[in-house]
Amino acid sequence: MRKVVSVANDWDKVWQERGEKPLLFDPWLKRVLPLLPLGTVLDIACGRGRNALPMAELGYAVTALDASSQGLKQLNDEAHRRGLAITTMPQDLEQTPQLPREAFNVVLQFFYLQRSLFDSVRNAVRPGGVVVARTFSRAGNFTGGPGNPDYVLEVGELLTLFKGWEILLHEEGLDEAERGGGLAGIVARKPQLKNERDVLCA
């Protein structure tokens, strides 16, 4: 139980310290927008809402999930200021990974790597929906980045995690993160159910 409180408190401090910084829409996500279907979005580890807020402005019905009450408070305050309706979900995914099943057209996972969560992430997407994930990777000749290997993708790991899905875009080792280290990103589409028999068997 102490771990849950510690993780949340750590991020509460981070977001409180960064509360005056501008919320910048991730440029890679902005670039891949044409690949995404319309509809519902789940933003995992949303922080202060730098991606959730602009997605809502684009007309998506956004659910934003994070362990930090401070991050979600700032998101809610900014959404209210902009006149946006965003559903927030306080949840520590390391302790209670509970994602709705086949509830979203788009699932976003940016700079948050929890390998044990990927089954739930894939299941949260509706058939024909997409997962957009980007985080630190060993690909590329960039120094720095997270020292803990638990938070860094192996080369090609995203392709393995979404084997059997349609890969709309996969890039790794082309860009350096702001804090150093290489990056990998993927836009992967979940297969559609082929016929009525598939629906009955699902």
C-alpha positions as a Markdown table, in Angstrom:
| # | Residue | x | y | z |
|---|---|---|---|---|
| 1 | Met | 0.0 | 0.0 | 0.0 |
| 2 | Arg | 2.9 | 2.3 | 0.7 |
| 3 | Lys | 4.0 | 2.0 | -2.9 |
| 4 | Val | 0.7 | 3.3 | -4.3 |
| 5 | Val | 0.9 | 6.4 | -2.1 |
| 6 | Ser | 4.6 | 6.9 | -2.9 |
| 7 | Val | 4.1 | 6.7 | -6.7 |
| 8 | Ala | 1.1 | 9.1 | -6.6 |
| 9 | Asn | 2.8 | 11.5 | -4.3 |
| 10 | Asp | 5.9 | 11.6 | -6.5 |
| 11 | Trp | 3.9 | 12.5 | -9.6 |
| 12 | Asp | 1.8 | 15.0 | -7.6 |
| 13 | Lys | 5.0 | 16.8 | -6.8 |
| 14 | Val | 6.2 | 16.7 | -10.4 |
| 15 | Trp | 3.0 | 18.1 | -11.8 |
| 16 | Gln | 2.7 | 20.7 | -9.1 |
| 17 | Glu | 6.2 | 21.9 | -10.0 |
| 18 | Arg | 5.4 | 22.0 | -13.7 |
| 19 | Gly | 1.9 | 23.5 | -13.2 |
| 20 | Glu | 2.9 | 26.8 | -14.9 |
| 21 | Lys | 4.5 | 25.2 | -17.9 |
| 22 | Pro | 2.6 | 25.2 | -21.2 |
| 23 | Leu | 0.8 | 22.1 | -22.3 |
| 24 | Leu | 2.3 | 21.1 | -25.6 |
| 25 | Phe | 0.5 | 18.6 | -27.9 |
| 26 | Asp | 3.0 | 15.8 | -28.7 |
| 27 | Pro | 4.3 | 16.6 | -32.2 |
| 28 | Trp | 4.5 | 12.9 | -33.2 |
| 29 | Leu | 0.9 | 12.3 | -32.2 |
| 30 | Lys | -0.1 | 15.5 | -34.1 |
| 31 | Arg | 1.6 | 14.1 | -37.2 |
| 32 | Val | -0.1 | 10.7 | -37.1 |
| 33 | Leu | -3.7 | 12.1 | -36.6 |
| 34 | Pro | -4.7 | 11.3 | -40.2 |
| 35 | Leu | -4.2 | 7.6 | -39.3 |
| 36 | Leu | -6.7 | 7.7 | -36.4 |
| 37 | Pro | -10.4 | 6.9 | -36.5 |
| 38 | Leu | -12.9 | 9.2 | -35.0 |
| 39 | Gly | -14.8 | 8.4 | -31.8 |
| 40 | Thr | -13.6 | 7.6 | -28.3 |
| 41 | Val | -10.1 | 8.0 | -26.9 |
| 42 | Leu | -8.4 | 6.6 | -23.8 |
| 43 | Asp | -5.2 | 8.5 | -22.8 |
| 44 | Ile | -3.2 | 6.3 | -20.5 |
| 45 | Ala | -0.9 | 8.1 | -18.0 |
| 46 | Cys | -2.3 | 11.4 | -19.2 |
| 47 | Gly | -0.5 | 13.6 | -16.7 |
| 48 | Arg | -1.7 | 17.2 | -17.0 |
| 49 | Gly | -3.5 | 16.4 | -20.3 |
| 50 | Arg | -1.2 | 17.7 | -22.9 |
| 51 | Asn | -2.6 | 15.2 | -25.4 |
| 52 | Ala | -6.1 | 14.7 | -23.9 |
| 53 | Leu | -7.0 | 18.3 | -24.2 |
| 54 | Pro | -6.3 | 18.9 | -27.9 |
| 55 | Met | -7.8 | 15.5 | -28.7 |
| 56 | Ala | -11.0 | 16.7 | -27.1 |
| 57 | Glu | -10.8 | 19.9 | -29.0 |
| 58 | Leu | -10.6 | 17.9 | -32.2 |
| 59 | Gly | -14.0 | 16.3 | -31.3 |
| 60 | Tyr | -13.0 | 13.0 | -29.7 |
| 61 | Ala | -14.8 | 11.8 | -26.6 |
| 62 | Val | -11.8 | 11.6 | -24.3 |
| 63 | Thr | -11.2 | 9.5 | -21.1 |
| 64 | Ala | -8.0 | 10.5 | -19.3 |
| 65 | Leu | -6.4 | 8.1 | -16.8 |
| 66 | Asp | -3.6 | 8.8 | -14.4 |
| 67 | Ala | -2.4 | 7.9 | -10.8 |
| 68 | Ser | -1.8 | 11.5 | -9.9 |
| 69 | Ser | -4.6 | 13.5 | -8.4 |
| 70 | Gln | -2.7 | 16.7 | -9.0 |
| 71 | Gly | -2.2 | 16.0 | -12.7 |
| 72 | Leu | -5.9 | 15.2 | -13.1 |
| 73 | Lys | -6.9 | 18.3 | -11.2 |
| 74 | Gln | -4.9 | 20.5 | -13.5 |
| 75 | Leu | -6.4 | 18.7 | -16.5 |
| 76 | Asn | -9.9 | 19.2 | -15.2 |
| 77 | Asp | -9.3 | 22.8 | -14.4 |
| 78 | Glu | -7.9 | 23.5 | -17.9 |
| 79 | Ala | -10.7 | 21.5 | -19.6 |
| 80 | His | -13.3 | 23.6 | -17.7 |
| 81 | Arg | -11.5 | 26.8 | -18.8 |
| 82 | Arg | -11.6 | 25.6 | -22.5 |
| 83 | Gly | -15.2 | 24.4 | -22.2 |
| 84 | Leu | -14.3 | 20.8 | -22.8 |
| 85 | Ala | -15.9 | 17.6 | -21.4 |
| 86 | Ile | -13.2 | 15.1 | -20.5 |
| 87 | Thr | -13.8 | 12.0 | -18.3 |
| 88 | Thr | -11.0 | 11.5 | -15.8 |
| 89 | Met | -10.1 | 8.2 | -14.2 |
| 90 | Pro | -7.8 | 8.1 | -11.2 |
| 91 | Gln | -6.0 | 4.8 | -11.3 |
| 92 | Asp | -2.6 | 3.4 | -10.4 |
| 93 | Leu | -2.1 | 0.9 | -13.2 |
| 94 | Glu | 0.8 | -0.9 | -11.5 |
| 95 | Gln | -1.5 | -1.8 | -8.6 |
| 96 | Thr | -5.0 | -2.0 | -10.2 |
| 97 | Pro | -4.8 | -2.3 | -14.0 |
| 98 | Gln | -8.5 | -2.2 | -14.9 |
| 99 | Leu | -9.2 | -0.9 | -18.4 |
| 100 | Pro | -12.7 | -1.2 | -20.0 |
| 101 | Arg | -12.8 | -3.9 | -22.6 |
| 102 | Glu | -13.3 | -2.9 | -26.3 |
| 103 | Ala | -14.5 | 0.5 | -25.3 |
| 104 | Phe | -12.3 | 2.9 | -27.3 |
| 105 | Asn | -11.5 | 3.7 | -30.9 |
| 106 | Val | -8.1 | 5.0 | -30.0 |
| 107 | Val | -5.8 | 4.3 | -27.0 |
| 108 | Leu | -2.9 | 6.6 | -26.4 |
| 109 | Gln | 0.2 | 5.5 | -24.4 |
| 110 | Phe | 2.9 | 8.1 | -24.5 |
| 111 | Phe | 6.1 | 7.9 | -22.4 |
| 112 | Tyr | 4.7 | 5.3 | -20.1 |
| 113 | Leu | 6.0 | 1.7 | -20.4 |
| 114 | Gln | 4.4 | -1.1 | -18.3 |
| 115 | Arg | 4.9 | -4.3 | -20.1 |
| 116 | Ser | 2.3 | -6.2 | -18.0 |
| 117 | Leu | -0.3 | -3.7 | -19.1 |
| 118 | Phe | -0.2 | -4.4 | -22.9 |
| 119 | Asp | -2.8 | -7.3 | -22.8 |
| 120 | Ser | -5.3 | -4.8 | -21.2 |
| 121 | Val | -4.3 | -2.1 | -23.7 |
| 122 | Arg | -4.9 | -4.4 | -26.7 |
| 123 | Asn | -8.2 | -5.5 | -25.2 |
| 124 | Ala | -9.4 | -1.9 | -24.5 |
| 125 | Val | -9.5 | -1.2 | -28.3 |
| 126 | Arg | -12.5 | -1.9 | -30.4 |
| 127 | Pro | -12.0 | -4.0 | -33.6 |
| 128 | Gly | -10.8 | -1.6 | -36.2 |
| 129 | Gly | -9.5 | 0.8 | -33.6 |
| 130 | Val | -5.9 | 1.8 | -33.0 |
| 131 | Val | -3.3 | 2.0 | -30.3 |
| 132 | Val | -0.8 | 4.8 | -30.6 |
| 133 | Ala | 2.2 | 4.3 | -28.4 |
| 134 | Arg | 5.5 | 6.1 | -28.2 |
| 135 | Thr | 8.3 | 6.0 | -25.6 |
| 136 | Phe | 12.0 | 5.5 | -25.0 |
| 137 | Ser | 13.8 | 2.8 | -27.0 |
| 138 | Arg | 17.3 | 1.4 | -27.3 |
| 139 | Ala | 17.1 | 2.1 | -31.1 |
| 140 | Gly | 19.3 | 4.9 | -32.4 |
| 141 | Asn | 22.7 | 6.3 | -31.3 |
| 142 | Phe | 21.4 | 8.7 | -28.7 |
| 143 | Thr | 22.9 | 9.0 | -25.2 |
| 144 | Gly | 20.9 | 9.5 | -22.0 |
| 145 | Gly | 17.3 | 8.5 | -21.4 |
| 146 | Pro | 16.0 | 6.4 | -18.5 |
| 147 | Gly | 18.6 | 4.3 | -16.7 |
| 148 | Asn | 16.1 | 1.7 | -15.7 |
| 149 | Pro | 15.7 | -0.9 | -18.5 |
| 150 | Asp | 12.1 | -1.5 | -17.4 |
| 151 | Tyr | 11.2 | 1.9 | -18.9 |
| 152 | Val | 13.0 | 1.4 | -22.2 |
| 153 | Leu | 11.8 | -0.6 | -25.3 |
| 154 | Glu | 14.1 | -3.1 | -27.0 |
| 155 | Val | 14.6 | -2.7 | -30.7 |
| 156 | Gly | 11.6 | -4.0 | -32.5 |
| 157 | Glu | 9.7 | -4.7 | -29.3 |
| 158 | Leu | 6.6 | -2.7 | -30.3 |
| 159 | Leu | 6.2 | -4.8 | -33.5 |
| 160 | Thr | 6.3 | -7.9 | -31.3 |
| 161 | Leu | 3.7 | -6.5 | -28.9 |
| 162 | Phe | 1.3 | -5.8 | -31.8 |
| 163 | Lys | 2.0 | -9.0 | -33.8 |
| 164 | Gly | -1.1 | -9.8 | -35.9 |
| 165 | Trp | -2.3 | -6.2 | -36.0 |
| 166 | Glu | -2.1 | -4.0 | -39.0 |
| 167 | Ile | 0.9 | -1.7 | -38.6 |
| 168 | Leu | 0.0 | 1.7 | -40.0 |
| 169 | Leu | 3.2 | 3.3 | -38.9 |
| 170 | His | 6.3 | 2.2 | -37.0 |
| 171 | Glu | 9.3 | 4.3 | -36.4 |
| 172 | Glu | 12.3 | 3.9 | -34.0 |
| 173 | Gly | 15.7 | 5.4 | -33.6 |
| 174 | Leu | 14.9 | 8.4 | -35.8 |
| 175 | Asp | 14.4 | 11.0 | -33.0 |
| 176 | Glu | 16.0 | 11.8 | -29.7 |
| 177 | Ala | 13.9 | 12.5 | -26.6 |
| 178 | Glu | 14.1 | 15.8 | -24.9 |
| 179 | Arg | 15.8 | 14.2 | -21.9 |
| 180 | Gly | 18.1 | 12.1 | -24.1 |
| 181 | Gly | 17.8 | 8.5 | -25.4 |
| 182 | Gly | 16.2 | 7.1 | -28.6 |
| 183 | Leu | 12.4 | 6.8 | -29.2 |
| 184 | Ala | 10.1 | 4.3 | -30.8 |
| 185 | Gly | 6.5 | 4.8 | -31.8 |
| 186 | Ile | 3.7 | 2.7 | -33.4 |
| 187 | Val | 0.2 | 3.2 | -34.8 |
| 188 | Ala | -1.3 | -0.3 | -34.8 |
| 189 | Arg | -4.9 | -1.2 | -35.9 |
| 190 | Lys | -6.8 | -4.0 | -34.3 |
| 191 | Pro | -8.2 | -6.6 | -36.8 |
| 192 | Gln | -11.8 | -6.3 | -37.6 |
| 193 | Leu | -14.1 | -9.2 | -36.8 |
| 194 | Lys | -14.5 | -11.0 | -40.1 |
| 195 | Asn | -18.1 | -12.4 | -39.9 |
| 196 | Glu | -21.0 | -13.2 | -37.6 |
| 197 | Arg | -19.4 | -16.4 | -36.5 |
| 198 | Asp | -16.4 | -14.4 | -35.2 |
| 199 | Val | -18.8 | -12.2 | -33.2 |
| 200 | Leu | -20.4 | -15.2 | -31.6 |
| 201 | Cys | -17.1 | -16.8 | -30.8 |
| 202 | Ala | -15.5 | -13.6 | -29.4 |
